[in-house]
Each structure stands twice: as structure tokens, then as C-alpha cells.
Amino acid sequence: MALKLIINMPIRNVARSTAFWQALGYAFDARYASDSVCSLILGDDMIAMLHEN
């Protein structure tokens, strides 16, 4: 059985956080994105859901 780790992280600004993590070389899953939420891919089975607080 494959396990996935999903972490919810409150942030202040999705656009700024997305730009920061992309500059570090991380990718995002566009299927789980909106104006106030984005899905940061940390590994094969690790995702951080960044959501505006």
C-alpha cells in the first residue's frame, strides 16, 4: 500500500510563495490550484498544500 504525506501550510500570499518555491526548483500540481491554494510537490509521495490564511 502506497502512502502519501500531505501537509497543510498557511501562507500570506499564494503568488509570492509560488514564485519563491519555483525559484528554488520545486514544481506545483496545477490540478489542485486556485487563487488561494496551491499544491507544492516535495517528492513522489509528499505534497504541501499552501493555502492563504
C-alpha positions as CSV (number, residue, x, y, z in Angstrom):
1,M,0.0,0.0,0.0
2,A,1.4,3.4,-1.1
3,L,1.2,6.2,1.5
4,K,1.1,9.9,0.7
5,L,2.1,12.6,3.0
6,I,0.0,15.8,2.6
7,I,1.0,18.8,4.7
8,N,-1.3,21.9,5.1
9,M,0.7,25.1,5.4
10,P,-1.0,28.5,5.9
11,I,0.7,31.3,3.9
12,R,0.0,35.0,3.4
13,N,0.3,35.3,-0.4
14,V,0.0,32.4,-2.9
15,A,1.6,34.2,-5.8
16,R,4.7,35.2,-3.8
17,S,5.0,31.8,-2.2
18,T,4.7,30.1,-5.6
19,A,7.4,32.3,-7.1
20,F,9.7,31.6,-4.2
21,W,9.4,27.8,-4.4
22,Q,9.6,27.8,-8.2
23,A,12.9,29.8,-7.9
24,L,14.2,27.0,-5.7
25,G,13.4,24.5,-8.4
26,Y,10.2,23.0,-7.0
27,A,7.1,22.2,-9.1
28,F,3.4,22.6,-8.5
29,D,0.4,20.4,-9.4
30,A,-2.0,22.6,-11.3
31,R,-4.9,20.2,-10.7
32,Y,-5.1,21.4,-7.1
33,A,-4.6,25.1,-7.6
34,S,-6.8,28.2,-7.2
35,D,-6.4,31.9,-6.3
36,S,-6.0,30.9,-2.6
37,V,-4.4,27.4,-2.7
38,C,-1.5,25.7,-4.5
39,S,-0.1,22.2,-4.3
40,L,3.7,22.1,-3.8
41,I,5.3,18.8,-4.9
42,L,8.0,17.9,-2.4
43,G,8.6,14.3,-3.6
44,D,6.9,11.3,-5.2
45,D,4.6,10.9,-2.3
46,M,4.9,14.2,-0.4
47,I,2.8,17.3,-1.1
48,A,2.4,20.6,0.7
49,M,-0.9,22.3,0.3
50,L,-0.2,26.0,0.6
51,H,-3.3,28.0,1.4
52,E,-3.9,31.6,2.2
53,N,-4.7,32.2,5.9
